[in-house]
């Protein structure tokens, strides 16, 4: 499952949902080359992990409050939320195998 999140719905779509299923948030921007490279990889992995996690996309240019609140300093920044909190994260484009390994350790 994949959803778009905003500052307005971040609490409901990420924090609250992460209390029942892990939510992976991709903080990205359309002008960011590594973000554009990472997007299809994350989407592919999210389809494979359907039912085990939700992929949430947060465009940092439009949702600066959420990005600031969770300490996003550079993008792409991918954060895993469980039980309402960030439990792990990575920055930068990663290969599919590395993302799956990361998820397998955390889910």
WOLINNOR-V452934 format. One record per pair of residues at least 24 apart in sequence whose C-alpha atoms are under 6 Angstrom apart, sorted by the first residue. I is the first residue (numbers start at 1). J is the second residue. Records with the same first field share a line. If there is no record, write none. Layout:
BEGIN
I->J  J
END
This chain:
BEGIN
1->50  54
2->54  55  56
3->56
4->56  57
5->57  58
6->63
7->63  66
15->84
18->81  82  83  84
19->83  84
21->53
22->53  81  82
23->53  54  55  80  81
24->55  56  79  80
25->56  57  78  79
26->57  58  77  78
27->58  59  60  76  77
28->59  60  75  76
29->59  60
34->93
35->76
38->93
41->96
END
